[in-house]
Amino acid sequence: MQAIQAIRAMEAVNLLPQPRRRKVYNQRANPIEDLPDIEFRRRYRFDKETVQFIIQLVRADLTKDRRGASLTPELQVLTAIRCWGRKEDLTLHADKTIHFRSKMMLQSFTGSRSRHNAAEREETCRRFYALRAFPTIIGCIDCTHIKIKKCGGSAAQYYINRKGYYSLNVQVTCDADLKIQDIVARWRGSTHDARIFNECSLKERFEAGEFRGKRLLGDSGYKLEPYLLTPVLRAQSASEERYNTAHIATRNTVERCFGVWKARFRCLLQGMTVKLQNVKTTVIALAVLHNIAIMHNDLVPEADEDGADEEEADEEVVVAAVSRAANNAHLRAFIHRHFQ
């Protein structure tokens, strides 16, 4: 009897309303404050000062959402940078979140971007001239392939590049400090470099006379133009040899730009895991972040740059030999004037 009464007493207690358990949220760490400088740079591949500058630029666009324990703007930026820099795997939710952050960064940065004025262009020419005495150069141009996930649909085959993997062919123009001046990130991997340039707004600006007297340097995959100088394929004089030597050494800045850019953001080197429609926005956002790092002298350690752009450098195609006759005289005059 006593046992039965004890059981009934316990059941009665269980039927009583129990006090609700209070939710306890763990306090999120702040890596900027908690991590030593060396460990912070190892994780995020930026100095703290540069990251704080980036956060201030996008803070207004990265407000907290209304859900409990949401990420602060600081943690949103740090999460995105770490995923891009260390090529960490993302879940579907992270894919959407990272795309949102890159889109917000892109909108914030491009909204405040302005074209260079005449004085800045002259300074760019001067810095290029200081490399190997190549005059009137305002930028070096080339394309690089950014690996993407396998595509579906009828257009999938056009994303396969000459090396057999899916990619976007991204055109970049950089200055002597390795800053990206112009970027086109919308063409499929099978598209040739020359076609991308022929259909970009940068070419229209040169032909409209916006950069009067200034020139680009490109490799032999581009058509020779008065404003786009390419190497002499078969040099026949000492002056042409000097021109080629200076051309190669000066145009090497764009290859170094790719190396530094991909060393900082390993996702560009190892492949983008986000959806195709998000890749283009992310690539441009990473170009903006690269420029911010250059402006703050936040450089990637040399050890990280080694092998950062292994797949460049074999795009020597017949475009160089097509339709050059009209511009050969201009190139010969340029060589005679500056490389005798």
Secondary structure, DSSP 8 states (H G I E B T S, - for coil): -HHHHHHHHHHHHHHS--------------HHHHS-HHHHHHHHSS-HHHHHHHHHHHGGGS---SSTT---HHHHHHHHHHHHHHT----HHHHHHHHHHHHHHHHHHHHT-----HHHHHHHHHHHHHHH--TTEEEEEEEEEEE-----STTGGGGB-TTSSBEEEEEEEE-TT--EEEEEEEEETTS-HHHHHHTSHHHHHHHTTTTTT-EEE--TTS--BTTEE---SS--SHHHHHHHHHHHHHHHHHHHHHHHHHHH-HHHHH---S-HHHHHHHHHHHHHHHHHHHHTT----HHHHTTTTTT-S----GGGGSS-HHHHHHHHHHHHHH--
